[in-house]
Amino acid sequence: MTARDARLHAFRADLADARLKGEVSADRFVAGQPARISVSVADIRKAPSWDAGVNTQALFGEDVLVFEEKEGWAWIQAERDGYVGYVTDTVLGARDHPPTHTVSVPRTFLYPGPDLRFPISGQLSMGSAVTVTGAAETRGTHYALLPSGQAVIAGHLRPIAAKSADYVSVAETFLGTPYLWGGASGFGIDCSGLVQLAMRMAGQGVLRDSDMQAATIGEPLEPGPDFNELRRGDLVFWKGHVAIMTDADTMIHANGHTMLVSREGLKDAIARIGYLYGGPTGFRRP
């Protein structure tokens, strides 16, 4: 049997994705059932337990495959990036309406109707997918209407096929966002989550974790003797960490030092991080 990464392939000793039959060993194989994330942000955990660590998150409107539902938990695989884990079964809904738009700002609110003076009924992160069924205007503010009857600011959405021109500019809109281990949303994000979401908004799908990104994004890069070959958009990797160069000298990253998405000089970061974790392990150019 071929070795498979359990983060990206749904298999356990007792149960596995039917598409992996002949490639992994399991007592039983099942076809994943289609579902869609129906809450703002869904934690994807490494085990079906409230005290299990959060590996990543799925956003409202994302499609998943469900392989098992048991005792309030669902074992799922996100179709967008292939990540496998456990969510509470209450975060799942049907794929009733094809998404038409994506949230294009770091965070936005849902309202029970088209009026910003209404108490909000929810919130959405950049990257969330919604179905727009109508439009309304109240006191000069334009709203997109959703099948639920809720409304969202129309200017906070873009057509689902639209792409940002520069993924670094997308990442920069998250400056000041709290750092969150496993976070993948505008409400809290980690280093590789920032890279993944920013690149996704620019039309480039990449894998979730920093080790996956270090092995697959773009091409390896020699940074030069004084890092003089680096430019905007290049990625710098440490063991378990990734940052995005915003110019030849400065980077942006979600980090546990400031507990925010923040800017930092590359050489300052190398000196600071090296004390505990060593120097950069690689550089890549998307």
C-alpha positions as CSV (number, residue, x, y, z in Angstrom):
1,M,0.0,0.0,0.0
2,T,1.2,3.5,-0.8
3,A,1.9,5.8,2.1
4,R,-0.8,8.5,2.4
5,D,-1.0,11.7,4.4
6,A,-4.0,11.3,6.7
7,R,-4.5,15.1,6.7
8,L,-5.3,14.9,3.0
9,H,-6.8,11.4,2.6
10,A,-9.8,10.0,4.6
11,F,-8.7,6.7,6.0
12,R,-8.6,5.0,9.4
13,A,-8.2,1.3,10.3
14,D,-12.0,0.9,10.5
15,L,-13.2,3.2,7.7
16,A,-11.9,4.9,4.5
17,D,-13.0,6.9,1.5
18,A,-14.2,4.5,-1.2
19,R,-11.9,6.3,-3.7
20,L,-8.9,4.9,-1.7
21,K,-9.9,1.3,-2.1
22,G,-6.8,-0.7,-3.2
23,E,-4.5,2.1,-1.9
24,V,-5.0,1.9,1.9
25,S,-6.2,-0.8,4.3
26,A,-9.5,-0.4,6.1
27,D,-12.3,-2.6,7.4
28,R,-14.9,-0.7,5.4
29,F,-15.0,1.8,2.5
30,V,-17.7,4.3,2.0
31,A,-18.5,7.1,-0.5
32,G,-18.5,10.6,0.9
33,Q,-21.9,12.2,1.1
34,P,-22.1,15.9,-0.1
35,A,-22.7,18.6,2.5
36,R,-22.0,22.3,2.9
37,I,-20.8,24.4,5.9
38,S,-23.8,26.3,7.2
39,V,-22.1,28.3,10.0
40,S,-19.7,31.3,9.8
41,V,-16.6,29.3,10.7
42,A,-16.4,25.6,11.5
43,D,-13.4,24.2,13.4
44,I,-11.9,21.0,11.9
45,R,-10.4,19.0,14.7
46,K,-7.9,16.1,14.7
47,A,-10.3,13.9,16.7
48,P,-14.1,13.9,17.6
49,S,-13.7,15.6,20.9
50,W,-14.1,19.1,22.3
51,D,-10.6,19.0,23.7
52,A,-9.0,17.9,20.5
53,G,-6.8,20.4,18.8
54,V,-8.1,22.5,15.9
55,N,-6.1,21.7,12.7
56,T,-7.9,24.2,10.4
57,Q,-11.3,25.7,9.7
58,A,-13.9,25.7,7.0
59,L,-15.9,28.8,6.1
60,F,-19.6,29.3,5.3
61,G,-20.6,27.9,2.0
62,E,-17.7,25.5,1.6
63,D,-18.5,22.1,0.3
64,V,-17.4,19.0,2.2
65,L,-17.8,15.2,1.9
66,V,-19.1,13.4,5.0
67,F,-17.8,9.8,5.6
68,E,-19.3,9.2,9.0
69,E,-21.7,10.9,11.5
70,K,-21.6,9.5,15.0
71,E,-22.4,10.9,18.5
72,G,-22.7,14.5,17.4
73,W,-19.5,14.5,15.2
74,A,-18.9,14.2,11.5
75,W,-15.8,12.9,9.8
76,I,-15.3,15.1,6.7
77,Q,-13.0,16.1,4.0
78,A,-13.1,19.7,2.7
79,E,-13.4,19.6,-1.1
80,R,-11.5,22.9,-1.6
81,D,-8.1,21.8,-0.2
82,G,-8.7,18.1,0.7
83,Y,-8.2,18.6,4.4
84,V,-9.7,15.8,6.6
85,G,-10.9,16.0,10.2
86,Y,-13.9,16.1,12.5
87,V,-16.6,18.8,12.9
88,T,-19.7,18.9,15.0
89,D,-22.6,17.7,12.9
90,T,-24.5,20.9,13.6
91,V,-22.3,22.9,11.2
92,L,-23.4,20.9,8.1
93,G,-26.2,21.7,5.8
94,A,-27.5,20.7,2.3
95,R,-26.1,22.0,-1.0
96,D,-29.3,23.7,-1.8
97,H,-28.3,26.8,-3.7
98,P,-25.2,27.1,-6.0
99,P,-23.0,29.9,-4.6
100,T,-22.8,33.0,-6.8
101,H,-20.5,35.4,-4.8
102,T,-17.6,35.4,-2.4
103,V,-17.0,37.7,0.6
104,S,-14.1,39.9,-0.5
105,V,-13.3,41.9,2.6
106,P,-11.7,40.4,5.8
107,R,-15.0,40.5,7.7
108,T,-18.6,41.4,7.1
109,F,-22.0,41.2,8.9
110,L,-25.2,39.5,8.1
111,Y,-28.4,41.4,8.8
112,P,-31.9,40.1,9.2
113,G,-33.0,42.4,6.4
114,P,-31.6,45.2,4.2
115,D,-30.9,47.8,6.9
116,L,-27.6,48.4,8.7
117,R,-29.5,49.6,11.7
118,F,-30.9,46.2,12.4
119,P,-29.1,44.1,15.0
120,I,-26.8,41.8,13.1
121,S,-27.8,38.1,12.7
122,G,-24.3,36.8,11.9
123,Q,-20.9,37.5,10.5
124,L,-18.9,36.1,7.6
125,S,-15.2,35.9,6.8
126,M,-13.4,36.7,3.5
127,G,-13.6,33.6,1.4
128,S,-17.1,32.6,2.5
129,A,-19.4,31.6,-0.4
130,V,-23.0,32.9,-0.6
131,T,-25.9,32.8,-3.0
132,V,-27.3,36.2,-4.0
133,T,-31.0,36.0,-5.0
134,G,-31.8,39.7,-5.0
135,A,-30.8,43.3,-4.2
136,A,-32.2,46.1,-2.1
137,E,-31.3,49.7,-1.3
138,T,-32.0,51.4,2.0
139,R,-31.0,55.1,2.6
140,G,-28.4,54.8,-0.2
141,T,-26.7,51.6,1.1
142,H,-26.9,48.7,-1.3
143,Y,-27.5,45.2,0.0
144,A,-27.3,41.7,-1.5
145,L,-30.2,39.4,-0.4
146,L,-29.6,35.7,0.4
147,P,-32.0,32.7,0.3
148,S,-32.4,32.9,4.1
149,G,-33.8,36.3,3.9
150,Q,-30.7,37.8,5.4
151,A,-28.8,40.7,3.8
152,V,-25.1,41.6,3.4
153,I,-23.5,44.7,2.2
154,A,-23.3,44.3,-1.6
155,G,-19.9,46.0,-1.8
156,H,-18.4,43.4,0.4
157,L,-19.1,40.7,-2.2
158,R,-17.7,39.9,-5.6
159,P,-18.7,37.3,-8.2
160,I,-17.4,33.9,-7.3
161,A,-15.2,33.6,-10.3
162,A,-13.5,37.0,-9.8
163,K,-9.8,37.0,-8.7
164,S,-7.6,39.6,-7.0
165,A,-4.6,40.8,-9.0
166,D,-2.1,40.6,-6.1
167,Y,-2.3,38.0,-3.3
168,V,0.1,40.1,-1.2
169,S,-2.3,43.0,-1.2
170,V,-5.0,40.6,0.0
171,A,-2.8,39.4,2.9
172,E,-2.1,43.0,3.8
173,T,-5.8,43.6,4.4
174,F,-5.5,41.2,7.4
175,L,-3.0,43.4,9.3
176,G,-4.0,43.5,12.9
177,T,-6.1,40.3,12.7
178,P,-5.6,38.1,15.8
179,Y,-3.3,35.1,15.5
180,L,-5.2,31.9,16.1
181,W,-3.7,28.4,15.9
182,G,-5.5,26.5,13.2
183,G,-7.4,29.7,12.2
184,A,-8.3,30.2,8.6
185,S,-10.7,33.2,8.7
186,G,-10.8,37.0,9.1
187,F,-11.7,36.5,12.8
188,G,-8.4,34.7,13.6
189,I,-5.8,33.2,11.4
190,D,-2.4,31.4,11.5
191,C,0.6,31.7,9.3
192,S,-0.2,29.2,6.6
193,G,-3.9,30.0,6.8
194,L,-3.0,33.6,5.8
195,V,-1.0,32.3,2.8
196,Q,-3.8,29.9,1.8
197,L,-6.7,32.4,2.0
198,A,-4.8,35.3,0.3
199,M,-3.7,33.1,-2.6
200,R,-7.2,31.6,-2.9
201,M,-8.6,35.1,-3.4
202,A,-6.1,35.6,-6.1
203,G,-7.2,32.4,-7.9
204,Q,-4.4,30.1,-6.7
205,G,-5.4,27.1,-4.7
206,V,-2.7,25.9,-2.3
207,L,-2.5,23.3,0.5
208,R,-3.2,24.2,4.1
209,D,-0.2,23.5,6.3
210,S,3.2,25.2,6.1
211,D,5.1,22.0,5.4
212,M,2.7,21.2,2.5
213,Q,3.2,24.7,1.2
214,A,7.0,24.5,1.5
215,A,6.9,21.4,-0.7
216,T,4.4,22.5,-3.3
217,I,4.0,26.2,-3.9
218,G,5.8,27.6,-6.9
219,E,9.5,27.0,-7.2
220,P,12.4,26.9,-4.8
221,L,14.3,30.1,-4.6
222,E,17.9,31.0,-3.8
223,P,17.6,34.2,-1.8
224,G,21.1,35.5,-2.5
225,P,24.0,36.1,-0.1
226,D,22.3,38.9,1.7
227,F,18.7,38.0,0.8
228,N,19.1,40.5,-2.1
229,E,17.2,38.2,-4.6
230,L,13.9,38.3,-2.7
231,R,11.0,40.3,-3.9
232,R,7.4,41.0,-3.2
233,G,5.3,37.8,-3.1
234,D,8.2,35.4,-2.2
235,L,7.6,33.0,0.7
236,V,10.0,32.4,3.5
237,F,9.7,29.2,5.5
238,W,10.9,28.1,8.9
239,K,10.2,24.8,10.5
240,G,6.4,25.1,11.2
241,H,6.1,28.7,10.0
242,V,5.7,30.8,6.8
243,A,5.9,34.5,6.0
244,I,5.1,36.6,2.8
245,M,7.6,39.1,1.6
246,T,5.9,42.5,0.9
247,D,9.1,44.0,-0.5
248,A,12.8,43.1,-0.6
249,D,13.3,43.6,3.1
250,T,9.9,43.3,4.9
251,M,7.5,40.5,5.4
252,I,4.0,40.0,6.7
253,H,2.9,37.0,8.8
254,A,0.5,35.8,11.3
255,N,2.7,35.0,14.3
256,G,2.7,34.0,17.9
257,H,5.1,36.8,18.8
258,T,2.8,39.7,18.3
259,M,-0.3,37.4,18.3
260,L,-1.4,39.4,15.2
261,V,-0.9,39.5,11.5
262,S,1.9,42.0,11.4
263,R,4.8,43.4,9.4
264,E,8.4,42.6,10.4
265,G,11.8,43.1,8.8
266,L,13.1,39.9,7.4
267,K,16.5,40.1,9.1
268,D,14.9,41.1,12.4
269,A,12.6,38.1,12.2
270,I,15.5,35.7,11.3
271,A,17.4,36.9,14.4
272,R,14.4,36.7,16.7
273,I,13.1,33.4,15.4
274,G,16.5,31.8,15.2
275,Y,16.9,32.0,19.0
276,L,14.3,29.3,19.5
277,Y,13.7,27.6,16.1
278,G,16.7,28.1,13.9
279,G,17.0,29.9,10.6
280,P,14.8,29.7,7.5
281,T,14.5,26.3,6.0
282,G,13.6,27.5,2.5
283,F,12.3,30.1,0.1
284,R,9.8,29.8,-2.7
285,R,8.4,32.0,-5.4
286,P,4.8,31.3,-6.4
